[in-house]
């Protein structure tokens, strides 16, 4: 009789939390040093502050959150917003959240790194983007509650 390994509980293994690093950097302006965070709560507080301070008369703010060598980019100061996950070594492999909007104008965000432009299909609710940021920090995986496409526009 062949002995088979015990079945893996995919729900538990997929959703189980990983250790949260004690060094998470939030980049928001090229000329300024990143905000240093030591927990998800500190990241939330930093993003809340930057969201409140974003000037609605100008372009929304793009931030980049560096964690585990990966980078999560999202927009603040507007709802809806965008969300992108870049995988270490951040040399071209990235995933973009896809929303329900199909019409509208491309949105420009300014801040961390450079200007970025996002088509309507990549606009998602701000609360969904923020939840997905927390999920990535805690699980080191893209949030299963969002639809994702890779760098070639393929659903993943």
N, C-alpha and C positions, 0 to 999 in steps of 0.2 A: 504494500500500500504506500502510495506517495504521500508524504507529509507536506501539506500546504501551509504557507504562512497565514497567520490570522488576518482577516480582512481589515483594511484600513478604513476608519471612519472619515470619509472625505470631507464632510461638513466640519467636523471638529478640527481636523488637521488643516483645513483651508482657513478657518476663521480663528485659530488659536493665535494668541498674541506672542510676539517676539520681544526680547528685551529692548526697551527704548534706549537709544544712545544718550549719553549725557553731554553730547556736543551736537547741536543743531544750529546751523547758521541761516539767518533770514537776510538775504540781500535785497535791497530796495532802491538804492541809488548808487550809480557807479562811483561817485566821488566820496561816498561815505562808507565806513566800515560796516560789516553786517551786524545785525542784532544777534547776540549769542544767547542761545536758549539751552536749558538743561532738562526740559520736559515738554510733553505735549501741551500742558496747561500754559507754559511760558510761550510756546509757539502761538497758541490761540490768543493770548493776551497781546503779543506783538502784532499779529495780523489784525486783531480788533482795533488796536491803536492806529495802525497804518490805514485801515479802511476808513476810520473816522476822520483822519487827517487828509485823506485824498481830496484834492480840489475838484469838485464837479465841473468847474468852469474850464478846466483843462482836460487833458487825456487821462483816462483811468490809469492807475498804477499797476505795473507788472512787478511781481516779486518772485524770487527764486529761493527755494528752501533746500539747502544742502544737507543731506543726511545719508549716512552709510556710503558716501561717495556718489550716490544718486542725486538727482536734482528734480524737484517738483516746482513747476512754474504755474502761477495762477494770477488772476487780476483782482484788484481791490478798488473800491470806490464806485463800483457799478454792479448792477444785477440786471441781467445775467452777466456771466464772466466766462473765462476759458480755464482749462486745466490740462497740463501736459506733464508727463513723467519721462525723464531722460535716464536711461540705464547706464551705470558705470561701465566703461570709462567716459561716458557722455560724448561719444565721437560719431553720433549719427543715429543710434538706436533710440527711438522715442515713441511714445504712445500719447494720443490726444483723445480726450473725452468728446463724445458726440452727443449733441442735444437734439431737440425736436424741431428747431427753427430751420426752415428751408429758404426763406426769403428775407431780404433786408440788406443792409450795407455792412461791409467789412468794418470791424472796430479796431482802432489803434490803441495800444497800451504803451505806456512809457515807464521806464524805471530800470530795473536790474538788467544790466548787460546792454540792451539796445531796444529800439522801438520794435514792437511786434504787431502784426496785423492778423486778425482772426475773422474768418468768414462766419456767417450766421449759423452754419451747421455745427460749429464748435462752441456755441454759446450754451452754457448750462446754468442752472440756478446757483446763486452764490452759496446757499446753504449746502447744496449737494457737493460743490467744489470743496468747501471747507471740511465737510465730513470725509471726503475722499483723501484730503491731505492728512487728517488724523489717522485714517485707516492705513495709509501707506507708511506713516511713521511707526505705527504699532505693529504692522504685519509684514512690512517690506514687500507688499503686493499691491497691484492696482485694485481699486474697490470693485467688487462684483456688482454693486448696485448701479454702475454706470456702463454705458456702451462705449467701447474703445476701438480706435483704429490705429494701425501702425503708420510708420513714416511713408509708406506707399499708398496709404488710404484704404488698406484692407481691414475688414472687421477682424478683430481678435478676441 
